[in-house]
Amino acid sequence: MKKIPIYQPSLRGNEKKYVLDCLDSTWISSKGKYIGEFEKKFAEYIGVSYAASVTNGTIALHLTLLALGIGKGDEVIVPTLTYIASVNAIRYTGATPVFIDCEREYWQIDVNEIERLITSKTKAIMPVHLYGAVCDMGSIIEIAKKYNLFVVEDCAEAIGSKFTNKKVGGFGDISAFSFFGNKTITTGEGGMVLTNDETLYERCLHLKGQGLAKYRQYWHDILGYNYRMTNICAAIGLAQLENIEGIIFEKRRIATWYKKYLLSNENVEIHNEQDGTFHTYWMISILVNCPEDRDPLRDFLENAGIETRPLFYPVHIMPIYSEKYQRFKNAEYLGWRGINLPSYPDLTEEQIEYICKSINSYFMGRE
């Protein structure tokens, strides 16, 4: 039986060479040449001025909010259809996450709902570029300027994705990226905070380095955190970044194959690309028409040797965030129907055809 995993990293460049260089040099911790080089190259790739590497994507989000001074008594508007880290990072600061629905067609934050949720306590909007698609950053920035709000871009799943031909991560005041093992490029565990604001950048450095004073050795003048990336992780990240255009090309090609082989199946809907955007398809995701088909289809695919996972469940239904009853019809519609399919760059057309034939066979067996 075939076994096709949901994801595996593509490690075919200089990863091993650079890691061995770290080992040979003994610079394996949070100092070494690869950290600065990775930060510099990643900032250049996204098109921003400053980048601060951190230990993972969740910490990147936490650091963005800390740098902005967001805390107890503040509110941050965040989509309920997201990975829970987006919301947890807000809660870590003592601020209150204010949930917002997504729009139905492309699954991103519903910009038409933002202004209705703004109160005197609102300090920031956190658009999440979900599954490699992108939010309407033009409308979000316009609203943020109107109400004097910060914009924190959660780009964990959208490395290289574009809105109006500009890469996400440079629209807001500050942004966060993830390099977990299943992300478009990986460092194993890792993340990055990006900004064009020098003051925010300096605050990030101060906070992530245990609050160490800039000009006095071993003098800590604020409550800081140990959020630093290791040189080994940065070495892997730099090697990955060297191949990012090829990785994104392959992921978009995989999406084309899925669309080709599922075209005639009226029982499923593929996450699509909105006009004026560039979708990097971190995950290829489908919806089934009937929620009752979602888990049986996943079981059917598992028996065929194909690993899948469900779309993110809306965070407002999670026990820790369900203190008050709320309904978000689009997020709930998607959350109960969505499936993530194998999406890693090294998949072949033959494998995609096999996956799609298996999906089609499930529905044919129900007729």
Residue pairs with C-beta under 8 A, 6 or more apart in sequence:
1 304
1 305
2 304
2 305
2 306
2 351
2 354
3 305
3 307
4 305
4 306
4 307
4 342
4 347
4 351
4 354
4 355
5 307
5 342
5 344
6 182
6 307
6 308
6 309
6 340
6 341
6 342
6 343
6 344
7 181
7 182
7 283
7 342
7 343
7 344
8 344
8 346
9 181
9 182
9 186
9 240
9 344
10 243
10 247
10 250
10 344
10 345
10 346
11 236
11 240
12 243
13 239
13 240
13 242
13 243
14 238
14 239
14 242
15 235
15 236
15 239
15 240
17 239
18 34
18 235
18 236
18 238
18 239
19 232
19 235
19 236
21 235
22 28
22 32
22 34
22 231
22 232
22 235
23 232
25 32
27 33
27 231
28 230
28 231
28 232
29 230
29 231
30 228
30 229
30 230
30 231
31 231
32 231
32 234
32 235
33 231
34 231
34 232
34 234
34 235
34 237
34 238
35 53
35 229
35 230
35 231
35 234
37 234
37 238
38 53
38 229
38 234
38 235
38 237
38 238
38 241
39 51
39 52
39 53
39 192
39 234
40 51
41 238
41 241
42 51
42 177
42 192
42 194
42 237
42 241
43 49
43 50
43 51
43 194
45 160
45 167
45 241
45 244
46 167
46 169
46 170
46 175
46 194
47 166
47 167
47 169
47 170
48 169
48 170
48 175
48 194
48 195
48 196
49 195
49 196
49 198
49 201
50 194
50 195
50 196
50 197
50 198
50 200
50 201
51 192
51 193
51 194
52 63
52 192
52 193
52 194
52 201
52 204
52 205
52 208
53 190
53 191
53 192
53 228
53 229
53 233
53 234
53 237
54 60
54 63
54 190
54 191
54 192
54 193
54 208
54 227
54 228
54 229
55 189
55 190
55 191
55 227
55 228
55 229
56 178
56 179
56 180
56 189
56 190
56 191
57 85
57 156
57 176
57 177
57 178
57 179
57 180
57 183
57 190
57 191
58 85
58 88
58 89
58 178
58 191
59 191
59 225
59 227
60 156
60 176
60 177
60 178
60 191
60 192
60 193
61 85
61 86
61 89
61 126
61 152
61 154
61 156
61 176
62 89
62 92
62 93
62 227
63 176
63 193
63 204
63 207
63 208
63 225
63 227
64 89
64 152
64 174
64 175
64 176
64 193
64 204
65 76
65 89
65 90
65 92
65 93
65 95
65 124
65 152
66 93
66 203
66 207
67 174
67 193
67 195
67 200
67 203
67 204
67 207
68 123
68 124
68 150
68 152
68 173
68 174
68 200
70 76
70 90
70 93
70 95
70 123
70 124
70 150
71 93
71 94
71 95
72 93
72 94
72 95
73 94
73 95
73 121
74 93
74 95
74 96
74 121
74 122
74 123
74 124
75 95
75 96
75 97
75 98
75 119
75 121
75 122
75 123
76 90
76 95
76 96
76 97
76 98
76 122
76 123
76 124
76 125
76 126
76 152
77 98
77 100
77 114
77 117
77 118
77 122
77 124
77 125
77 126
78 86
78 87
78 90
78 97
78 98
78 99
78 100
78 126
78 128
79 86
79 99
79 100
79 101
79 102
79 108
79 109
79 126
79 127
79 128
79 130
79 331
80 99
80 100
80 101
80 102
80 314
80 315
80 316
80 326
80 328
80 331
81 101
81 102
81 107
81 130
81 311
81 312
81 314
81 315
81 328
81 330
81 331
81 334
81 335
82 128
82 130
82 154
82 312
82 315
83 128
83 156
83 157
83 312
84 312
84 315
84 318
85 156
86 126
86 128
86 154
86 315
87 97
87 315
87 321
90 96
90 97
90 126
91 97
95 123
96 121
97 315
97 321
98 117
98 122
99 315
99 316
99 321
99 326
99 328
100 109
100 110
100 113
100 114
100 117
100 328
101 110
101 113
101 328
101 329
101 330
101 331
102 108
102 109
102 110
102 130
102 328
102 330
102 331
102 334
103 109
103 110
103 111
103 112
103 330
104 330
104 333
104 334
105 272
105 274
106 133
106 271
106 272
106 274
107 130
107 131
107 133
107 271
107 330
107 334
108 127
108 128
108 129
108 130
108 133
108 134
108 135
108 136
109 127
109 128
109 135
109 136
109 140
110 330
111 135
111 136
111 139
111 140
111 143
114 125
114 140
114 143
115 143
115 147
118 143
118 147
118 149
122 147
122 149
123 149
123 150
124 149
124 150
124 151
124 152
125 140
125 143
125 144
125 149
125 150
125 151
125 152
126 151
126 152
126 153
126 154
127 135
127 137
127 140
127 151
127 153
127 154
127 172
128 135
128 154
128 156
128 157
129 135
129 153
129 154
129 155
129 157
129 158
129 161
129 168
130 157
130 158
130 312
131 157
131 271
131 281
131 282
131 283
131 285
131 340
132 157
132 158
132 161
132 184
132 251
132 279
132 280
132 281
132 282
132 283
133 158
133 161
133 271
133 273
133 274
133 277
133 279
134 158
134 161
134 162
134 163
134 168
134 274
134 277
134 278
134 279
135 163
135 168
136 163
137 153
137 163
137 164
137 168
137 171
137 172
138 163
138 164
140 151
140 171
140 172
141 151
141 171
141 172
143 149
144 150
144 151
144 172
150 172
150 173
150 174
151 171
151 172
151 173
152 172
152 173
152 174
152 175
152 176
153 168
153 169
153 171
153 172
153 174
153 175
153 176
154 175
154 176
155 161
155 168
155 169
155 175
155 176
155 177
156 176
156 177
156 178
156 180
156 183
156 191
157 178
157 183
157 184
157 282
157 283
158 168
158 169
158 280
158 282
159 177
159 183
159 184
159 185
159 244
159 280
159 282
160 167
160 184
160 244
160 245
160 248
160 278
160 280
161 167
161 168
161 277
161 278
161 279
161 280
162 168
162 277
162 278
163 171
163 276
163 277
163 278
164 276
164 277
165 278
168 175
169 175
169 177
169 194
170 194
170 196
173 195
173 197
173 200
174 193
174 194
174 195
174 197
174 200
175 193
175 194
175 195
176 191
176 192
176 193
176 194
177 191
177 192
177 193
177 194
178 190
178 191
179 185
179 186
179 187
179 188
179 189
179 190
179 191
179 192
179 233
179 237
179 240
180 186
180 188
180 189
180 190
181 188
181 189
183 282
184 244
184 247
184 248
184 251
184 280
184 282
185 237
185 240
185 241
185 243
185 244
185 247
186 236
186 237
186 240
187 229
187 233
187 234
187 236
187 237
187 240
188 233
188 236
189 233
190 229
190 233
190 234
190 237
191 229
193 204
195 201
195 204
206 212
206 214
206 222
206 224
207 222
207 224
207 225
207 227
208 224
208 225
208 226
208 227
208 228
209 224
209 226
209 227
209 228
210 220
210 224
210 225
210 226
211 220
211 221
211 222
211 223
211 224
211 225
212 218
212 219
212 220
212 224
213 219
213 220
213 221
240 247
246 345
247 345
248 280
250 345
250 346
251 280
251 281
251 282
251 343
251 345
252 279
252 280
252 281
254 281
254 284
254 343
254 345
254 347
254 352
255 270
255 279
255 281
255 284
257 349
257 352
257 353
257 356
258 270
258 284
258 286
258 341
258 352
258 355
258 356
259 270
261 352
261 353
261 355
261 356
261 357
261 360
262 268
262 270
262 286
262 356
262 359
262 360
264 360
265 356
265 359
265 360
265 363
266 289
267 288
267 289
267 290
267 293
267 363
268 286
268 287
268 288
268 289
268 359
268 363
269 286
269 287
269 289
270 284
270 285
270 286
271 279
271 281
271 284
271 285
271 286
271 287
272 279
273 279
281 343
282 343
283 340
283 341
283 343
284 340
284 341
284 342
284 343
285 311
285 338
285 339
285 340
285 341
286 338
286 339
286 341
286 359
287 311
287 334
287 337
287 338
287 339
288 294
288 297
288 337
288 339
289 337
290 337
291 336
291 337
293 362
293 363
293 366
294 310
294 336
294 337
294 338
294 339
296 362
297 339
297 359
297 362
298 308
298 310
298 339
300 358
300 361
300 362
301 307
301 308
301 355
301 358
301 359
301 362
302 308
304 358
306 341
306 342
306 354
306 355
306 358
307 342
308 339
308 340
308 341
308 342
309 339
309 340
310 335
310 338
310 339
310 340
311 334
311 335
311 337
311 338
311 339
311 340
312 335
312 338
313 335
314 328
314 331
314 332
314 335
315 321
316 322
316 326
316 328
316 331
317 332
317 335
341 355
342 351
342 355
